[in-house]
Amino acid sequence: MGGTPAGEPHFCHNRREYTPGVAAVSTIPSPSPAALPAPLSADEPDAGVLARSAEQTAVTVLTAAAPHRLADVVPAPREVRPDPAADWVLPADAVITVSADPAATAVAEHLAELLRPATGYPLPVADATTPDRAGGIALVLDEATDLGAEGYRLDITTDGVRVTAATAAGLFHGVQTLRQLLPATIESPNQVTERWALPGGTITDAPRFPYRGAMLDVARHFFAVEDVLRVIDHLARYKLNHLHLHLTDDQGWRIAVDSWPKLTSVGGATEVGGGPGGHYTKTDYARIVSYAADRHITVVPEIDLPGHTNSALVAYPELAPDKIAPPPYTGTEVGFSYVDPADERTYDFVADVLGEVAALTPGPWLHIGGDEAFKVKGEVYTGFVERVQRIVADLGKTVVGWHQLAPAAHLDGRVLQWWGTDSADPTTAEAVRQGARLIVSPGNHAYLDMKYAPDTPIGHDWAGLIDVRKAYDWDPGTHVADVPAEAVLGVEAPLWTESVTSLADIELLLLPRLPAIAEVGWSTRATHDWADFRDRLAGQGPRWTTAGITFHRAPEIPWPTTPVIPTQRDTTQTDTAAH
Ligand code: TNX
């Protein structure tokens, strides 16, 4: 069944059209037939389920009895085949069975931890050679499937749920989808009496691009490890798989380097506005890396060179062109500082720093910045970058840098990060022709430090205002002139923090735009549809609220106003009256 009486409304953009108890068919997206082979339909409640529902209602009055539609997922899955006859309700005695594999078992434990607080169910995890969904949830690792490195298949039937994938990463993404298909109350940290209904059918899903990321600038303002872990949680929900940490800038150096200890003791003690700054010890950084890895997210550390280095120069004046320590910098200008490209000591510094950061970083990437080094020009700049690219390669890592790196000679595998706003740059296109791959972060679509609207209390507007639609309506595959989709590694949403001072600020700018960028990176073009996205995104609001996550209530999104945590109230009420 897809609709029940007293159902939580599907989040249609024209709320007046909502009819309680009837699936909001009119608001269902119209992706291409290939993307959604089986037509979605309004369906009749199953009598047995209704009876059980009524029984539960007698005990506790609930807000949500209808399962979400199978397509109510962000980012949009590749293929959705609803089976209204196959809805399933998670029982209190459900077991999570999983293929006997440590990484898969870790995903099963993660799922159990997501579901236990709100359900109050024990949800034991059991390894099995052949995981069985009967009455529970089975996570099946099957290398023979053609689901790719991150794809998954989710089957919801009257027998239970099965997630199949060739990798633990695929299982993890499938689990995130499963999570979104449960009632929003699943996000509650406290036990909720709820009917944990899931919509029947099959989702087959895989990402469009292999690299989907967000960047957090921890240099302009420093953020505690806990804040970073929370950002990682947000990434994981939306199937982003890279966290780029902008670890160094003029205003602060945030990562411990044993061979150059003053980088943090001196260079880390400042931030924009004059606050105390801070830095990550190697143990802190390892904690971030491992928390991310547990969520199939790779950390990309950035040491910004040769510019954006005032904090390093304060700590070690020998790196400065005039060998004089500049004053600490707590403003927000860019482009004034640089390490001396003519001094060999600078390359010792670079090799030591990158060597220690590489040793701490299991992922393949090392980001060397390269942006806004306005005072290091022409061949001096390209010569510096070429040496640093080589240092990165010798460390066994793949070099990533902002697209200003483009004029430097190509090095196998190198990746440029596009942050332009004009969608065309012949130098970048030429670098791509020579083999560079591109991470696309257009300043005017993906920069999460841009304001939503003129009255957004924090953020910039140099790249324009970015409302949710602007964050959503662009195509990384065609965005940069003369860069073919095959050269696009993926997308990234950078969050610069000149004006961002707290986790609440981070979340205000991240949500709800992060899911928009996530969808642009994950979902096939065939599913790209603003009206559909807007309605699916609206459904995320109650989840964030229930989880205690603050977000910007962007006016173009039809956020539901239904109370999220079930309270004693009349189930015949709907939230339509509020609109
Ligand atoms: C440009 S984007 C920068 C950063 C600023 C940001 C503010 C890039 C590579 N450099 O240094 O923080 O604008 O939006």
Boltz pocket constraint, residues with backbone or C-beta under 6 A from the ligand:
constraints:
  - pocket:
      binder: B
      contacts: [[A, 334], [A, 371], [A, 372], [A, 402], [A, 419], [A, 447], [A, 449], [A, 460], [A, 496], [A, 497], [A, 498]]
      max_distance: 6.0
